[in-house]
Amino acid sequence: MQFLAMSQPGGGGGNPLITLFPFILIFLIFYFFMIRPQQKKQKKLQAMLSSLKKGDKVVTNSGMFGVIWGIDDKENKIVLKFGDSLKIEFLKSSIAGKVN
């Protein structure tokens, strides 16, 4: 029973900054390893999409390769040409990347 007499009344206050430190550390780890790289990747994709022009060879998110036949920035659409006569409209956001 002697250990009960040694405990502090009221549970002890402690420094709130020290109690929040693990949460702040976890947030920083998430930011630098997950959020920031994703933001960089998104900016790079947006830059690539805005630099597309007629005649560029691209691949869509579904894996289709084609050549840009036309771009409609107003409606955010791209017309891709496949082969000699097949032309299909895609959303600009469905372009995964350029092909060299």
Phi and psi restraints in degrees (value plus and minus 20) as a CYANA .aco file:
   2 GLN   PHI     -87.5   -47.5
   2 GLN   PSI     -52.0   -12.0
   3 PHE   PHI     -86.4   -46.4
   3 PHE   PSI     -45.4    -5.4
   4 LEU   PHI     -88.9   -48.9
   4 LEU   PSI     -54.4   -14.4
   5 ALA   PHI     -91.2   -51.2
   5 ALA   PSI     -42.8    -2.8
   6 MET   PHI    -105.4   -65.4
   6 MET   PSI     -36.1     3.9
   7 SER   PHI     -90.9   -50.9
   7 SER   PSI     132.5   172.5
   8 GLN   PHI     -99.9   -59.9
   8 GLN   PSI     120.8   160.8
   9 PRO   PHI     -93.0   -53.0
   9 PRO   PSI     120.1   160.1
  10 GLY   PHI      68.6   108.6
  10 GLY   PSI     -20.3    19.7
  11 GLY   PHI      62.5   102.5
  11 GLY   PSI     -24.4    15.6
  12 GLY   PHI      55.9    95.9
  12 GLY   PSI     116.1   156.1
  13 GLY   PHI    -104.7   -64.7
  13 GLY   PSI     -70.8   -30.8
  14 GLY   PHI      48.4    88.4
  14 GLY   PSI     143.3   183.3
  15 ASN   PHI    -102.8   -62.8
  15 ASN   PSI     101.9   141.9
  16 PRO   PHI     -84.9   -44.9
  16 PRO   PSI     -46.5    -6.5
  17 LEU   PHI     -86.0   -46.0
  17 LEU   PSI     -57.6   -17.6
  18 ILE   PHI     -89.0   -49.0
  18 ILE   PSI     -56.0   -16.0
  19 THR   PHI     -92.4   -52.4
  19 THR   PSI     -46.9    -6.9
  20 LEU   PHI    -108.3   -68.3
  20 LEU   PSI     -33.3     6.7
  21 PHE   PHI     -74.8   -34.8
  21 PHE   PSI     -65.2   -25.2
  22 PRO   PHI     -81.0   -41.0
  22 PRO   PSI     -57.0   -17.0
  23 PHE   PHI     -88.4   -48.4
  23 PHE   PSI     -59.9   -19.9
  24 ILE   PHI     -84.2   -44.2
  24 ILE   PSI     -61.9   -21.9
  25 LEU   PHI     -82.9   -42.9
  25 LEU   PSI     -63.1   -23.1
  26 ILE   PHI     -83.5   -43.5
  26 ILE   PSI     -62.1   -22.1
  27 PHE   PHI     -82.0   -42.0
  27 PHE   PSI     -63.4   -23.4
  28 LEU   PHI     -82.7   -42.7
  28 LEU   PSI     -60.1   -20.1
  29 ILE   PHI     -83.4   -43.4
  29 ILE   PSI     -66.1   -26.1
  30 PHE   PHI     -80.3   -40.3
  30 PHE   PSI     -62.2   -22.2
  31 TYR   PHI     -82.9   -42.9
  31 TYR   PSI     -70.3   -30.3
  32 PHE   PHI     -97.0   -57.0
  32 PHE   PSI     -43.3    -3.3
  33 PHE   PHI    -124.7   -84.7
  33 PHE   PSI     -35.1     4.9
  34 MET   PHI    -147.1  -107.1
  34 MET   PSI     -73.1   -33.1
  35 ILE   PHI     -92.3   -52.3
  35 ILE   PSI     -70.1   -30.1
  36 ARG   PHI     -83.4   -43.4
  36 ARG   PSI     -66.2   -26.2
  37 PRO   PHI     -81.6   -41.6
  37 PRO   PSI     -55.6   -15.6
  38 GLN   PHI     -86.3   -46.3
  38 GLN   PSI     -58.7   -18.7
  39 GLN   PHI     -85.4   -45.4
  39 GLN   PSI     -60.1   -20.1
  40 LYS   PHI     -83.6   -43.6
  40 LYS   PSI     -62.6   -22.6
  41 LYS   PHI     -82.9   -42.9
  41 LYS   PSI     -61.2   -21.2
  42 GLN   PHI     -85.7   -45.7
  42 GLN   PSI     -61.3   -21.3
  43 LYS   PHI     -84.2   -44.2
  43 LYS   PSI     -59.7   -19.7
  44 LYS   PHI     -84.5   -44.5
  44 LYS   PSI     -61.6   -21.6
  45 LEU   PHI     -84.7   -44.7
  45 LEU   PSI     -63.1   -23.1
  46 GLN   PHI     -83.5   -43.5
  46 GLN   PSI     -58.2   -18.2
  47 ALA   PHI     -85.1   -45.1
  47 ALA   PSI     -60.6   -20.6
  48 MET   PHI     -85.1   -45.1
  48 MET   PSI     -62.9   -22.9
  49 LEU   PHI     -85.4   -45.4
  49 LEU   PSI     -56.7   -16.7
  50 SER   PHI     -95.4   -55.4
  50 SER   PSI     -39.2     0.8
  51 SER   PHI    -114.0   -74.0
  51 SER   PSI     -17.5    22.5
  52 LEU   PHI     -86.9   -46.9
  52 LEU   PSI     124.0   164.0
  53 LYS   PHI    -162.7  -122.7
  53 LYS   PSI     146.9   186.9
  54 LYS   PHI     -80.2   -40.2
  54 LYS   PSI     113.0   153.0
  55 GLY   PHI      79.4   119.4
  55 GLY   PSI     -31.3     8.7
  56 ASP   PHI     -90.5   -50.5
  56 ASP   PSI     120.4   160.4
  57 LYS   PHI    -110.1   -70.1
  57 LYS   PSI     109.1   149.1
  58 VAL   PHI    -154.1  -114.1
  58 VAL   PSI     145.4   185.4
  59 VAL   PHI    -143.5  -103.5
  59 VAL   PSI     119.4   159.4
  60 THR   PHI    -108.6   -68.6
  60 THR   PSI     150.9   190.9
  61 ASN   PHI     -82.8   -42.8
  61 ASN   PSI     -45.7    -5.7
  62 SER   PHI    -105.7   -65.7
  62 SER   PSI     -23.2    16.8
  63 GLY   PHI      75.2   115.2
  63 GLY   PSI      -8.0    32.0
  64 MET   PHI    -108.8   -68.8
  64 MET   PSI     112.0   152.0
  65 PHE   PHI    -118.1   -78.1
  65 PHE   PSI     116.7   156.7
  66 GLY   PHI    -179.4  -139.4
  66 GLY   PSI     154.3   194.3
  67 VAL   PHI    -132.3   -92.3
  67 VAL   PSI     116.7   156.7
  68 ILE   PHI     -89.4   -49.4
  68 ILE   PSI     101.7   141.7
  69 TRP   PHI    -116.7   -76.7
  69 TRP   PSI     -55.3   -15.3
  70 GLY   PHI    -179.7  -139.7
  70 GLY   PSI     134.0   174.0
  71 ILE   PHI    -149.6  -109.6
  71 ILE   PSI     110.8   150.8
  72 ASP   PHI    -139.1   -99.1
  72 ASP   PSI      72.8   112.8
  73 ASP   PHI     -87.2   -47.2
  73 ASP   PSI     -48.0    -8.0
  74 LYS   PHI     -84.1   -44.1
  74 LYS   PSI     -62.9   -22.9
  75 GLU   PHI    -121.1   -81.1
  75 GLU   PSI     -15.7    24.3
  76 ASN   PHI      40.5    80.5
  76 ASN   PSI      21.5    61.5
  77 LYS   PHI    -141.2  -101.2
  77 LYS   PSI     135.5   175.5
  78 ILE   PHI    -153.1  -113.1
  78 ILE   PSI     118.9   158.9
  79 VAL   PHI    -123.0   -83.0
  79 VAL   PSI     101.4   141.4
  80 LEU   PHI    -125.5   -85.5
  80 LEU   PSI     122.4   162.4
  81 LYS   PHI    -126.1   -86.1
  81 LYS   PSI     108.7   148.7
  82 PHE   PHI    -138.1   -98.1
  82 PHE   PSI      99.5   139.5
  83 GLY   PHI      51.9    91.9
  83 GLY   PSI    -167.3  -127.3
  84 ASP   PHI    -108.9   -68.9
  84 ASP   PSI     -54.9   -14.9
  85 SER   PHI    -150.1  -110.1
  85 SER   PSI     -24.5    15.5
  86 LEU   PHI    -111.4   -71.4
  86 LEU   PSI     101.7   141.7
  87 LYS   PHI    -146.2  -106.2
  87 LYS   PSI     111.5   151.5
  88 ILE   PHI    -151.8  -111.8
  88 ILE   PSI     118.8   158.8
  89 GLU   PHI    -105.7   -65.7
  89 GLU   PSI     117.6   157.6
  90 PHE   PHI    -151.1  -111.1
  90 PHE   PSI     135.9   175.9
  91 LEU   PHI     -90.6   -50.6
  91 LEU   PSI     126.1   166.1
  92 LYS   PHI     -81.6   -41.6
  92 LYS   PSI     -52.5   -12.5
  93 SER   PHI     -91.6   -51.6
  93 SER   PSI     -31.1     8.9
  94 SER   PHI    -106.7   -66.7
  94 SER   PSI     -18.4    21.6
  95 ILE   PHI    -103.1   -63.1
  95 ILE   PSI     105.0   145.0
  96 ALA   PHI    -108.4   -68.4
  96 ALA   PSI     -52.6   -12.6
  97 GLY   PHI     156.2   196.2
  97 GLY   PSI     151.9   191.9
  98 LYS   PHI    -106.7   -66.7
  98 LYS   PSI     133.2   173.2
  99 VAL   PHI    -136.4   -96.4
  99 VAL   PSI     112.5   152.5
